[in-house]
Amino acid sequence: MHVLVTGATGYLGGRLVPRLIVAGHTVRVLVRNPRKLRDVPWRNDVETVVGDLTDAETLTAAVADIDALYYLVHAMGAKGDFEKTEKVSARNVATAAKSAGVERIVYLGGLHPEGEVEELSRHLRSRAEVGRILMDSGVPTIAFNAGVVIGSGSASFEMIRHLTEVLPYMPAPKWVRNFIQPIAVRDVLYYLVSALELKKDLNRSFDIGGPDVLRYGQMMNGYALEAGLHQRPIASLPVLTPWLASQWVNLVTPIPRLLAVPIIESLQFDCVVRDKSVSDFIPEPEGGLTGYRTSVRLALVKMSDGEVETSWQDATVAGAPSDPIPSDPEWTGHTVYTDLRERHTPASPAALWAVVEGIGGENGWYSFPLAWALRGWLDKLVGGVGLRRGRRHPSTLNTGDALDFWRVESIDRGRSLRLRAEMKLPGRAWLELTVSESGDGGSRYRQRAVFFPSGLGGRLYWLAILPFHGAIFSGMVNRIVAAAEAGKSD
């Protein structure tokens, strides 16, 4: 089939695309920023169309000659009226798909309890409403309602992992006693691919979940057992509201507050599979559905081997700057602050680049770890992403990867790495690290920080941190070069 995937740069979409290709389908992807596909391994095997679900005019080319459409976009973690945004997007897609004669829409929503939609959290209510809009579109739609998705890099898994690893004792909201039916990411992908084999006129929703029904506290202790940790005592406290709990999650895990809120809101109810009819239409995968502890074990192996295929970190951070760095000629007439440092080293360009590409995460930033940690905590306190997102692979970076509180804007492997700041700032900031051959067998390291201040606050911010830059940035240069000369990146 000729298939369009929306959300191809997201956690599930990025895993679905290669599986559709392997299944023999021709795949087109709709993206707002094609730069994010630059380093994905399947980029040359798909057709790319630039567009935005909120802009109906951009969808005409995207849906032309398409047999089936995957709707894997949601505004979880977005600011403002995300419910309105999701409705507009769903209606635009529904109208475009109907006009183009699309034969099938496949949508992934979330498990929710029975009852009136209005009683649900904003997040679950919006996901349910999107499913309704698509099923009422006139295009046969399969709407899957999935439980908590467990897999390497999923936001739900990362929240469980960090809460369990960081806290020896867990004071928790009363929702830790609610029943949840998690599902392994591999099983979600199995259902999504299998939906294309259903009869064309089928228009309905299906609940999907794994074989285990657990309390959230049991999920945390199940993770502890698989990770070789002691089980955690958990105290259910009725005073922790979803908002307060999200602040707690924001501080002790890499999950930012805007993303933690909808996840926690969705845990306020028992979310289990009630309609089990999906097995009448799609048989279980060979070997059966994956149990919770097995899915945790598989995720830990992927993380240990550095084979995390996609991550929640791949999603665009709400409110973070996304424009690329302006070229130097465009700076004319604008206030721009820079910090430029260069250093020659007898280390080879290859040795120096290995240190540059391995920066961040467990390796750190090669200067004043306490200062970097403090900046990360301050960012988390104001609702930013903080420094604990780490990196997906221990030694390799790709365009679009999250790197602590930076985002890889561009990478010319062996030569240059440009990072765009995603921490809360009164302006826009970039950090460029460049390696070049010096002609004598050695190399030259060039490091440039660029800051475009926003108003007076931005200018005062730069002046306030200026005394620290001398120590931090010079320390980075010296220790990165020293690491290269020592032939190691830690």
C-alpha positions, 0 to 999 in steps of 0.5 A: 500500500501507499502509506502516509505517516504523520508523526514520523519524527516522534517516538512511535512514528520513528519506529513504525516507518522502517517496519512498514518498509520491511512489510513492503509498503511504500511510505511517505512522511509528513514533517514540519522540519525535514532537517530532523530526518537527516540522520535517520537510517530510513530517510532515503527509503521514504518520500518526504513532504513538508507540512503542518496538520494545523495548516489545511493547505499543506495537506493536499500534496501529502494525502495525494494518491495515499491508500492509508494514513497513520495519525500519530501526532498529539500535542502532549506537553504543549502549551496553551489550548492543546485541545483546540489544536488537536481538534483543528489538526484532526479535522484538517486530516479528516477533510483532506483524507476524505477528499483524496479518497484515502481508504484507511486511517489508523490512529493511536489514542490512550486507554481510558475508563468507561463513562462520559468523555467530559469526566476524563483528564484534558489529555485523555479527553482530547485523545478520545475526541481526536479518535471520534473526529477521525471515525466520523470522517467518512474514511474507515478508521481504526482507533487503537486505545493503548495502555502505558507504552513500555520500551526503551526511550518511552516517556512512561518507561523513563518516568518509572525508571528514574522514580525507582532508581532515584528514590529508595522510599517513594511517597506517592499520590493515591493513584499508585494504587490504580490498575494499569495495563501496560503494553510493550512498544513492540506489540503496539507496533505489531497492531499498527502494522496489522491494521492495514490488513483489516477489511477496508470498511471496518470503522471502529476502536479497539482497546489494546494492552499487554497480558498484565494488569498491575498497580503503578506501584507494582510496575515500579517494583517490577522495574526494580527487580529487573534492574537488580534493585531492592523493591521500594517501599511506597506510601500512598499520600492523598495530599499529592494532587496531579499538579504537585505530583508533576512538580515532583516528577519534574525535579527527580526525573528528566521528564519536564513538567509540561510532559509530566502533567498529561502522563500523571493526569492519565493515571488518575483512573483505572486504565485497563482493557475492557473491550477484548475484541481486538483478538477477533480481528488481529491475532496475537503476535507469534509467542503471545503478547509481551509481559511487563517485566519482559518488556522492561528487561528488553528495554534495559538491554537496548539501553545497555547496548546503546540501541535505543531506536527512538526516544521521547526526547526526539519530540520538539520541546514546547516553547523552545526555539527551533529556528537554526542559527542565523548566518553571520551576515544576518547579525548586522544591526542586531545585538549578539554576544559571542565567546570564541576560543581556539586551541591547537593540539598534537592530537589527531583530528579523529581523536579530538572529534571522538571527544567532541561527539561524546560530550554530554550525558555521562561524559559531562561537559569537561568543566565545573560539573557543579556549575552545569548541574546547578544550571540544570536544576535551575532550569527544571525549577522553572519548568525547563528540560534540565540537564538530565535528559542525557543522550541516546547513544554513548558515543554517536550523535545525530541531527535532532538528538537531545543532548542534556539541555541542548538539541543537535541542530547540525552535525558534520561528522568529523568536523563540526557539531552545533547545539541549540539551547533548549533550556529556559533563556531570555534569548536564543543560544547556540554552542558550536564545536569545530575540529580541523586538521592543522597540517602538522599531524595535529588538529585545531579545536574551535569553540564558539558560544553565540547568544541573541538576547531578548530585550533588556532581560537578555542583556542583563542575563549575559552580563550576569553570567559573563564572569563564569564564562571565562572559567567554564568555557576555557575549562572546556577547551583545556579539558577537551583537548587534554582528553583528546591528547590522552586518547580518551573521551571521559 
